[in-house]
């Protein structure tokens, strides 16, 4: 069977019903308007589907449970960078998901969420001695990025023995996807030890042979714009290196392989494709030794768990025309959709239109711009997008924004961080809970040095 036929068969087996998530979203938008979660006083909010988050976590665990040998240690560590929100991490923790962190801030968020050190992985290309010392003291798994960092860890473990599992990150150099800025496995990627560079493989083999306590191997080749085939190639290269190291060592020194995350998301419809199950089955077919129980497994998915569970909802403040084209001026722009505004070809978003009561707007599709509030011309969520003609007081929803969007505020024009609310439906009632309260003007001023620092430059 060819890869295209295999993919089509997998889609038939794995498609999760899109109607349920779309229905929950429409119910939540209407309820948000009716309950005042969004409106003139709060013109932009982020909404997170709690039911959808739980379902995505369950699907991930089931996908790998179906292909790994029973009893195999498996840690699914959520990439905190995708949605650095303590309540979200606590929800995922309750669903059996740990945390992958890449900064002191992300580690602080994971610890505040109650995620155990044993369920936490530290990845970063620029860890400080203090960060490493803390992780090793807590027993957090550490993936070293490069030879200099490994030398730093050498010194630390000699001075203070650690219970942390330690590994090396490699770059399998399989190439980039359609979005170069997020491709992590190119020939010149900043991440990991470049596996195919001259002398790198020999250095890696010796690094493990010299350090019996080095027991993990890590690679992250996935990203938005990558194909499943390329991701599997990256994992295959990592597995083959682990086998070679263990053969040379004469024992199973590497006991765990961290395959990273980066499963791409379909931003063009409500269809969840590809799924974690499709990826897991393809790994089973192509790299069976990875999943036969000889190795523990770590994954680091982020976007694929959260993107489709989020909706960015904004009120249309004004409408006008320029050059004959309608423009809807909203409160959602570069501050909450930074990637889409600055790189619209790589990160297009679906837009849904709602009337002032939060009901789906109907009518003939008209090409129009959906603009944000920032003071530059390119601050657009969508350009010449066919939608029912928007009117003042309507609402626009940017879909699939649960990861890397409204949780990642960009303080252009000192625009306030919006409130973020989780929602669940109970019979005919939609309930909301604040995940992050909206930023106040006093907080904006304080962060701009408006407190005790206000006169700091007077006497310089």
N, C-alpha and C positions, 0 to 999 in steps of 0.2 A: 504494500500500500504506500503511495506517495505521501509526502508531508502535507500537501493541500487536502488530499482525501482524508488523511488521519485527523487533520484539524477540523474539517467539516463534521466528521463523525463525533469528535469530542464535543463540539459545540452543541450538537443535538442531545448528547447525553447530559451536558452540564449547565445549560442555560437556566439561570434562576429567573423566575417570573418577574418581568419588569413592571407589570401592572400594579403589584402591591406597593412597591416603593414609590411609584408615581402617585398613587392614590394617597398614601401617607403624606407625601410632600404637599399635595394640593390641600389636604385637610389641615396640615400644619400652617400653611400660609394664611388660609382663611381664619383659623383660630388666632394666629399671631396678630392679625389686624383687629379682630373682634375683642381680644383681651388686652390690646394696647401694648403688646410686646414690641410692635413696630408702628410707627405713625409720625405725625408732625414733630413730636418731641424726641423721637428715637428713629430717625429716618433711614438707618441702615443697621442690620443685625445679621448675625450668623446663626443658622439653625442646624442642629445635629440630630439625626434620626437614631435614637437609642436602640430601637428594635433592629434597625439595619446594621448597627455596629456589632451587636451581639450575634446576629446571623453571619456576618462576615468572619468574625472570630471563630465561630463554630465550623464554618465551611473550611477555613484554613486548617484547623486541627484535624477535621475529618479527612481532608484531602491527603495529608501525610500519614495519618493513622492507617489509611487504606493501602499504603505502599511500603511502609517500613516494617521490618520484622518485629513482632510483638516483644515488648520489653526493651526496645532500643531507647536510650535516653534522647529525647527531643525537646529542644527549647525554641519556642517561637518568640523572638524578642522584637517587639514593635519598635520601629525606627522613630524615636521621639521627635526628631526634626520634622516629621510629617505633620504632627499636631501636638505641640508642646503645652499640653493642658492637663493639669493634675487630675481633675475629675474624669477625663477621658482615659488616662492611664489606670485609674482605679477601676473603671468599668472593664477595661481590658484585662486587668489583673484578675478580676472576679471570673473572667472567661478563660483563665488559664494562660494568659499571654504575659511575657516579661518585657524587658526594655533594652534597646540598643541605644547608647548615648555617645555623643561626640563632643562634649564640652562640660565644664563644671556646672553650667546652668542646667543642661539637660540631666546631668546626674542628680542635681538638687531637686529637680522636678520629679524624677523617678523615685527618689527616696521619700519625698513628700507624699507620693502616691502609695507608699508602702510596699514597693516592689523590692523583694529580697536581693541582697548582693549576689546570691547564687543564681538568680534569674536575670542578671544584668550583664551586659557586654559593653566594654569601652572601646570604641573605634574613633580615631582622629589622626590626621597626618601631622599634627603639631602638639603633642601632649607635653606639658611642662613637667619638670621633676616633681612638683607638688601634686599634680594630677595623678601621676603614676604612683607616687608614694601612697596617696589616699586610696586608690583603687586596690593596690596590692595589700594594704592593711585591712581593707574591708572584705577581701576575698572575691572581688569582682573579676570576671574574665577579661583579659587584656589582649588585644591583637596589636602587636608592634608593627609599625608601618615601614621601617627602614633599618639599615644596619646601625646607624648612629643611635636610634631609639633602643634597639636591642642591646647595644653596649651600655646604655644608661640603665636599662633594666638589670643587666648583669650586676652592676654595682649595687643596685637597690636590693636585689634578692640575696646578695652576699652579706649585706649589713643587717637585713631583717628578713628572715625566711617567711614565705607567704604561702597561703593556701589557694591563691588565685590560679586558675588555669591560664596559661600564657601560650600564645601562638604568634605566628607571623602572617601578615597580609601579603598576598602576592597579587600582581597584576598579570593575568593570563594573556594580555595583549591580543585579544581576539578581534579588536576593531570597535568602531563606534556605531551608534544607531543614527536615526534621522535627526536627533537633537544633539549636536556636538557638545554644547555647554554642560550637559548632564551625563555624558558618556564617560564611564569610569575605567574602561578597559582598552583604551586606545594605546598606540605605541608609546605616546609621550604623556600619558596620564600621570597626574601628581600622586596618585594613590599606590601604595604597596611597592614590593620589590618586583621590578619588571622581568618576568620569567624568561623571556626570549632574548634579552640583552646578552652580549658576550660575557661569559663567566658567571652569570647570575645563578644558573641552576646548580653549578658546582658549589658556589658560595652557600646557597640554601641547604644543600645536602650536608655540608660541613658544619653549618650553624646548628643544625639539629643534632648531629653526631656529637658535637662538643657540649651540648646542653641537654642532658637527659630529662630535665624538667620542662622542656619545650614540647608540649603535647597537643597543640592544635594547629590547624592550617585554615586560613581564611581567604576568601576571594569574594568580590562583589562586582559582577559584570553586568548586572541588569540595570535598566533605567527606562524611563519613558522614551519610546522610539526604538527600543531594542526588540528583536524578534525572540520567540521562545527558542528557536534553533541556536541563536548566538548565545543565549543564556546557558543553554545546556552545554555548548562547547566550552564555555568558561568553567563550569562545574566539572566537566570531564577532565580538563587540564589540571584542575586542583586535585581531583581524586587520583589521577595518575601520578602526580608528584608525591602525594601522601603514600601511595603504594611503594614508590621507589625509595622514599626515605625509610620506611619501615623495613623494607628488604635489606637495605644497607645496614640498618641498625641491628638487624637480626631479631627484632621483637616489635611488638605493636606500640612503638613510641607515640606516634600520633594516634590518639584515641577518639578525636572529635574533629569533624570538618564543618566549618561555618560557611554556608553557601551564599550568605548575604540575602538581599531582597531584590527590589527593583522590578517587580512584575508590572508591566505597563497597564494602563487603564484606558478603556474605550470612552473617550469624551464626546462621541458623536451621537450616542443614544443611551437609553436606560439599560441596554443589554450589558451584562457583566461578562466581558470577554477581553482577554483570556481569563480563565479561572485558575485558582490555585490547584484545583484537581487536574486540570489539563497539564499544567506544568509538572506536577508530581508524577503523573503517569508517564510523561515523556522522560523524566529522569529515571524512572523505574525501567523503562525500555532501553535506554541508552547507557545508563551508568548503574547497573543493578548492584554492583559491589558496594556502592555508597549506602545502600538501604538494606543490606542483608544482615544487619545487626553487629557487624564488626566495628562500626564507627558510630559514635554519638553524632547527632545532627543539630545544628543551630541555623535558624533562618532569621532574616531581618527585614520583614516586609513592613511598609508604611503606607504609601499611596494606595496600594491595592486594598488595604483594609478600610481606609477612611474617606477616600475621595468621593465616592458615590453616596456617602452618608451625609454630605453637607450641602446646604443651600444658602447662598448669599442673597439676602432680600433687601431691596432698596426702594424708597419712595421716589416717584417722579416729581421733582420740585417745579420744573417748568418744561414747556415744550415750545419749540420755535422752528423756523426754517432758515437755511442758509444755502444759497445756490440752488434753491428748489428742493433741497433734501430736508426731510423732517429730522429734528434732533430732540431727543429726550434727555434732559439734564437731571442726573440722579446724584445720590450721595455715595455711590459705589464706584471707585476708580482705582487709581494706582496704589492707594494706601492699603487696599484689601485684595487686589488682584494684580500684583506687581508684575508677575511673569507674563500675564496676558497683555497688559498694557505695553510693556517694553518689547515683547517678542510675540506679537499676535499670530504670526504664521505658525509658530511652534506650539503655542498654548491657546488655541481657540476654545471658547466656552459656549455652551448652549445657553440661550436666553429664553426664559418663559415670561409671558406677559399676564398680569392680573389687574382686575379693575379695583376701584377704591375700597370695595368690600372684601377684597382678597379672593375673588372668584376668577377662574381663567377667562381672560379676555378673548373674545371671538371677533371675527371680521376678516375682510380681505387682507392678505399679507402686503405690506408696504415697506419698501426699503427705507431704513432709517438708522441713524446713529444712536447708540446708547452711550452717553457720555458721563464721565465722573466729575467730581467737584474740584479737582486740582487745577492749578493755574498754568497749564501748558496744553497746547492744541492736541497732542496725541493721547490725552487721557481718555481713552475710549474702551469700553468693554466690548463693543461690537461696532463695526462700520458698515453702513448700508445693508443692515441685516433685515431680511423680510420678516416682519412681525405684524400682528394686528396693530393698527395705528394707536400709539400710546397717547394718553391725555394727562393733563396735570392731575395729580392725586392718585394716579395708577401706581402699580408696583412692578418692578422687574426682578426676576430671580435669575441669578447666575448659578447654573447647576454643576454638580460634581466638584464642589469647592470645599470638601471636608478636609483636604490635605493641602498644605502649602499655600493656602489662600487667606481667609479671614483670621486665622490664628497667627498669621505672620505679618503683623502690622508694619507699615512703612510710613514714617512720620512726615511725609511731604506736606508742606503748608501747615504743619502742626495740627493736622486733622486728628480728631479723637479716635482712639481704638473703639470699635463697636462692641456692644454686648454680644455674647455668644450664649445660646440657650439650647439645651437638649430638650427633646420632646418625645412623648409616647402617647399612644392613643388607648383610651379605655372606653369601650363601647362607642358612644358618640361624642365622647369628651377627649380633647387633646390637652395634656398637661405639659407645662414648661418648667424647667429648672435652670437657674443661671449657672453656667459653666465659668464664665468670666464676666464680671460686671462692666458696663461701659465706662470708659475713662472720663474723669471729670476735668473741667477747665482748670481747677486748682492743681490737679495732678500734672497736667501739661505744663503749667507755669513752674511748678516745683522741679520738674525734670529738666527744665530749661535754665536752671540756676536761679530761680526766682525766690529762693529761701535765704538762708544765711549767706549764700555766695553772691548775692546781688551786688554788693559793693566790692567784690574781690579785686577788680581791676583799677579801683580809684587811685591807689597809692603806688602803682607800679610805674 
